[in-house]
Amino acid sequence: MRKKIHVAVLFGGKSAEHEVSIRSAKHVVAALDPKRYEVTAIKISRTQPWLPAEDLLKSIDVVFPILHGPFGEDGTMQGLLKLANVPFVGPSVLGSAVGMDKDVTKRLLRDAGIPTSKFLTATKSDQISFAYAKKNLGLPVFIKPANMGSSVGVHKVTNKREFDAAIKNALKFDRKILIEAFIKGRELECAVLGNEKPIASIVGEIIPHHEFYSYEAKYLDENGAGLEIPAKIPRKIEKRIQELAIQTFKTLGCEGMSRVDFFLKDNGDVLVNEINTIPGFTSISMFPMLWEASGIPPKKLVDTLISLAIARHKRDAKLKTSY
């Protein structure tokens, strides 16, 4: 009888996306076939420091981190697991760190010639004025923490009073914030899967019923948004989005999995909005839904992700560490 693969599912964490992580983890655990996997679910507290016990690490074959946001998706956990020499699902240290920081993401995309929205970056000491943002980006603008997901701390603003309040709120979640030009267009998403030769899913569309796809629309309001899978777009546009999703994935040094979010403008232009390197796995999350619609159901999806993690670990283990 073949030995079961021992999978540690890490969830919770210190970020503002703690609750979302818990929801995602439940669905990941449910998708892990008990005939193939021995599962250890590990909840990480918001407040207590966490280090894995050495005896636990020795028994773990692969880690499935489903930690959204800082201290889990930003390269910190990936670095710890890499030092511990344990295979893990998702991008490694660089891809995770770059994908988490929207400022660095946009700079790299811009350098690679991948279309993205105009933006400004600010810290508490920069004091970018409303007038300056309006002159350079127009109105409205979106203000968001540079290192956060699930639309936490994101605000759409149209005047100075809203601008000042949004800056203050976004800086509660990160020391660096992004001020982005408003893009009028449809919100489309594409999932990516793989290591050296990634593949893209079909494209789905988010149709927000709120002013924009906020945290409330995503997780608190059952009718906060509609999901159209597949998106009703021409095949030429879908192919362009799939190509850009893979190009973005590679440009940012990602492996394993990611979800790339886009804007489709009325004139047919496609812009990359952002990447999510540990996308949600809840019952209403686009990443598993896109893959299921593409022919990869949840059980097969987690099997694939674990196989990719182990394959990467074996590949990297062949690299020389002495000279």
Residue, then its C-alpha position, 0 to 999 in steps of 0.5 A: m500500500r502506497k504511503k500517504i502524502h502528509v500535507a500541512v495546511l497553514f491558515g489564519g495568520k497575522s494579516a487583515e485577511h485572517e477570516v478569508s484564509i480560514r474560509s479558504a482552508k476549509h475548502v482546501v482540506a475538503a478537496l484533499d482526498p483522504k485516501r491519498y493524503e494525511v492532512t494536518a491543519i495548522k491555524i496561525s494566530r493573529t497575535q502569537p509568534w509561530l514557528p513550526a516544531e522541528d519534529l512536525l517538519k520532519s514528518i511533513d511531505v509538503v506544506f499548503p500555505i493558504l495564508h492571504g496577505p502579509f506574513g503568509e503571501d508576501g515571501t515571509m512564510q515561503g522563506l521560512l519553509k525554504l530554509a526548512n527545506v520543505p516543499f510548499v505550494g505556490p510561488s517561492v520567495l521572490g514571486s510571492a514578495v513581488g506579487m504582494d507589493k502592488d507598487v513593485t508589481k506595476r513597475l516590473l509590468r511597466d518595464a516588461g511592456i505589459p499594460t497596466s493603469k497609471f499610478l502614484t506611490a506614497t508613504k506617510s512622509d511623502q504627503i502627496s496632495f489631492a491636487y497633485a493626484k488629480k492633475n496626474l491621474g484624473l478623477p476618481v482615483f483608487i487608494k489602496p495599501a501596497n501590500m494587502g489583498s481582498s480589497v482591504g483598505v481600498h477606497k474610491v475617491t472623488n474629492k479632497r475630503e474622501f482623499d484625505a480619509a482614504i489615505k489615512n485609512a490605507l496607511k493603517f494597513d501598510r506603510k506604503i500606499l498606491i494611488e491609481a487612476f480609475i479605469k472604466g471597464r469590465e473586471l476580468e480574471c484568469a487563473v494560471l497554473g504551473n512551474e516552467k510551463p504554466i497554463a492559463s484557465i478560461v477567463g471569468e468576469i466579476i460583475p460588482h453590484h456595489e460601486f466596486y468589488s470591495y471586501e464587503a462585495k466579496y465576502l459579506d454580501e451574498n449578492g455583492a457581485g455576479l460571476e460570469i464563467p466563462a466571460k462573454i468576450p470575443r475569443k480574440i480578447e480571451k486569448r489576449i488575456q490568457e497570454l498576458a496572464i502567463q506573461t505576467f506570471k513569468t515576469l513576476g517570477c511566479e510558480g505553482m499558482s496565481r490569479v491575474d486580474f484585468f480591466l477590459k476597456d470599451n475600446g478593447d484595450v486590456l490592462v493588468n490590474e494585479i496578481n494574487t499569488i495565493p488566491g482565495f479557495t472559498s466556495i465563491s472564489m474565482f481561482p477554483m471556479l475558473w479551473e473547474a470550468s476549464g476541466i480541472p475540478p477541486k480535487k484534481l486542482v489540489d493534487t496538481l498544486i501539490s505535485l508542482a510543489i514537490a517537483r519544484h523542490k526536487r528540481d531546486a535540490k539539484l542546484k549546487t550549494s558549494y563551489 
